[in-house]
């Protein structure tokens, strides 16, 4: 971090930053406060900076994702890296473990590493401190998976996808239906999938409300005993929609461990289209999302934002339904 970086973030000239630091000329309170905020944010130290060798010559894109353990985000990062390399950029990645409280610090850490912009997935775009920080300093960014009406983003229609899942389960005569979802406070995508799913189900007068179980989406351990009752009781749903494929695979594993046939007795549909789900038997029914293409598009949208290009800020990609394998028609004996 050098004086030019501080000046760029504060929206002033390096000479103005120098005058602020050395108190050699009067500055307005607004300008001084903005420069001081940038210095506090970045940890810039004029004395230390002048003595260190600057090794960061390669332009770098910062990437903030919720989890390094979820293969979905590995696919996105692979797409980002491929496109970034094409333009001669490097990529640095940080993860937040689905915790909103870590997002602001993650953005600060990336800015301190002098990235030219940030591609990120947040818990939610609503009242988000990390996004507020990027907006305040007009720092280029692009959202991935999160949907925004007026900011760069690449996404799929999670709401409609959830509705499509419900429509398919209803067409297979399932009437006892549930959903296992990542906690909504950690994933606005999971919430949109749930809303689309339940709105379609609620149009069926003969159905009771869908059973919902919120869990930690990043926990790779089996379901605990307090959660078993949701799946093992005689009145448990005959079909489950899971907000991501990792949860769906956990559920399939649990059902099989209890001797429940999938999909003959219980159907399971995931969301993401992970390759892992397709090499198992039966293959996981899911919503297939083009995660690699999301990464490619995000880099292009980030550059558009950085250069203030008069191009579309948002890119909605198509998903594919893959309703085979772990989903089947509900049998009359278990309806």
C-alpha positions, 0 to 999 in steps of 0.5 A: 500500500502506497500513497497513490493507493491511499489517494485513489481510495480517498478520491484525491491527489497524492499531493493532497494526501501528503499535505494531510499527513504532513499538515503543510496546508489547510484542508477541508474537514470533509477531505481530511476525514476521508483521507484519515478513514482510508489510512485507518482502513488500509493501515497505511504507514508513510514511514514504513511504506517508504522503507519496504520493497514493493514486490506486488507488480502483478495486477491482482483481483480479490475474491471473497467466497463463503467457503473453501470446502464447498466444491461449488465455489472452487468451480467459480474460482476456477472460472475467475482464474481462467479469465483473469489469467487471460488478461494477465491478472493474478487472483487472491482468495479469502473465505468467510465461512458463511459468517457475515461478521467476517466479510468486512474484514475480508474486504479490508484485507483484500484492499490492503493487498492492493487488488484492483477490484473484488469479486464476492459472494456475501451472506446477503446484499441487505444491510451488508457492511462489506458492500457498504464499504466498497460502495463508499470508496467506489471500489470496483466489485462484482457479486456472484450468486447474489442478485442486485438490481443496480450493481454488477452481479452474475446469478441464476434465478433461485426463486424460479428454480425453487418453484420448478422443484416444487412443480416437479415433486407435485407432478410426481404425486408427492404430498408430504414435502420438506426442505433442508436449507442452509441458514437464511441469515448466512445465505440469501440464495437459500432463502430465495430458493425456499420462497419460490419452493413454498409459494408454488406448494402453497397454491395446492389447497390439499397440502399442509405447509412444507416442513423446513429444517435450517442447518449449517450449510458448511458442516460436512459432518452427518446429521445429529440425533436431534435432526434425525426425527425430521427424516425418520418419523412415520409422518416424515415427508416422502420428498425433500428439496435441499438448498445445496448438493452437499446437504442433499448428499448428506441426506441421501447418506442418512436415509440409506444408513437407516435402510430407507430406499432412495428414491423408491421410498423417499425422493431427494433433490439438491441444488448446484449440479456438483460433479460429485453428485453425478458419479454416485448411484443413483445420481443426485437429482439437482438444479445444475448451475453453470458455476464455471461460467459464473466465474468467467462472467464475473471477471468481465463484469468487474472490468466493465465496472472498473472502466465504467463501461456503458454495458449491462451490470447484471448477467442472469445465467440459465440453470438446467433441471436434472430430475433423474436418479434420486427422485421418483413418483410417490408410491400409493402405499406411502402417500 
